[in-house]
Amino acid sequence: MSSNKPKSLSELLSSPKSQLGQLAARARAKVGLTDHIRKGLAPDLGAELVNCTLEDDGTLVIRASSPEWATRLRFESERLLELGRQQHPEATQVKVRVAHPGY
């Protein structure tokens, strides 16, 4: 007879072996990268940065709150890449996108 008992949500979220744990770790990494880059920018510019992700090919994707702020962030591409490389040296390029509403 199997002695499998249900695991608590906290166990599932903290386990690096569970899919839910892996998803939670990726979400924490995304938040950490976004916070790091946001802190390295001027406050008004950082406030319009919605989130950042690093794709498998080394592309740092920056999502801005509007087309206007995306344009302004593109002028900071070198700085964005520098900040991204502080946490992810494998970052090779920056793409700035406009976040979808509700993103």
C-alpha positions as CSV (number, residue, x, y, z in Angstrom):
1,M,0.0,0.0,0.0
2,S,1.3,3.4,-0.9
3,S,2.0,5.9,1.8
4,N,1.7,8.9,-0.4
5,K,0.1,11.8,1.4
6,P,-0.8,15.1,-0.1
7,K,2.0,17.8,0.1
8,S,1.4,21.2,1.3
9,L,1.5,24.1,-1.1
10,S,4.6,25.5,0.6
11,E,6.3,22.2,0.1
12,L,5.4,22.2,-3.6
13,L,6.5,25.8,-4.1
14,S,9.9,25.3,-2.3
15,S,10.8,22.0,-4.0
16,P,13.1,22.5,-6.9
17,K,12.1,19.1,-8.2
18,S,8.4,20.0,-8.6
19,Q,7.1,21.8,-11.7
20,L,5.4,24.3,-9.4
21,G,8.6,24.9,-7.6
22,Q,10.5,25.4,-10.8
23,L,7.8,27.9,-12.0
24,A,8.0,29.7,-8.6
25,A,11.8,30.0,-8.9
26,R,11.5,31.4,-12.5
27,A,9.0,34.0,-11.2
28,R,11.3,35.0,-8.4
29,A,14.2,35.3,-10.8
30,K,12.1,37.5,-13.1
31,V,11.1,39.8,-10.3
32,G,14.6,40.0,-9.0
33,L,16.0,40.9,-12.5
34,T,13.2,43.5,-12.9
35,D,13.9,45.1,-9.5
36,H,17.6,45.2,-10.1
37,I,17.3,46.9,-13.5
38,R,14.6,49.3,-12.2
39,K,16.9,50.4,-9.4
40,G,19.7,51.2,-11.8
41,L,17.5,53.6,-13.8
42,A,16.3,57.1,-13.1
43,P,13.2,56.8,-10.8
44,D,10.7,58.2,-13.5
45,L,12.1,55.7,-16.1
46,G,12.2,52.8,-13.7
47,A,8.6,53.3,-12.7
48,E,7.5,52.7,-16.3
49,L,9.4,49.5,-16.7
50,V,6.8,46.7,-16.3
51,N,9.1,43.7,-16.3
52,C,12.3,42.1,-17.7
53,T,13.1,38.6,-18.8
54,L,16.2,36.9,-20.2
55,E,15.5,34.6,-23.1
56,D,17.5,31.4,-23.8
57,D,19.4,33.1,-26.6
58,G,20.7,35.8,-24.3
59,T,18.2,38.5,-25.3
60,L,17.2,40.7,-22.4
61,V,13.6,41.7,-23.1
62,I,12.3,44.8,-21.4
63,R,8.6,45.6,-21.3
64,A,7.5,49.2,-20.9
65,S,4.2,50.6,-19.9
66,S,3.5,52.5,-23.1
67,P,5.0,53.1,-26.6
68,E,6.4,56.5,-25.4
69,W,8.2,54.9,-22.5
70,A,9.5,52.1,-24.7
71,T,11.1,54.7,-27.0
72,R,12.7,56.4,-24.0
73,L,14.0,53.0,-22.7
74,R,15.5,52.2,-26.1
75,F,17.8,55.2,-25.6
76,E,19.1,53.5,-22.5
77,S,19.8,50.1,-24.3
78,E,23.5,50.2,-23.3
79,R,22.7,50.9,-19.7
80,L,20.0,48.2,-19.7
81,L,22.4,45.6,-21.1
82,E,25.0,46.6,-18.5
83,L,22.5,46.2,-15.7
84,G,21.3,42.9,-17.1
85,R,24.8,41.5,-17.3
86,Q,25.4,42.2,-13.6
87,Q,23.0,39.4,-12.9
88,H,23.2,37.5,-16.1
89,P,26.6,37.8,-17.9
90,E,25.3,35.8,-20.8
91,A,23.0,38.6,-21.8
92,T,24.0,39.7,-25.4
93,Q,21.4,42.2,-26.6
94,V,18.3,44.2,-25.5
95,K,14.9,44.3,-27.0
96,V,12.4,46.8,-25.6
97,R,8.7,46.0,-26.1
98,V,5.4,47.5,-25.0
99,A,3.6,45.4,-22.4
100,H,0.1,44.3,-23.3
101,P,-2.6,45.9,-21.1
102,G,-3.0,43.9,-17.9
103,Y,0.4,42.3,-18.3
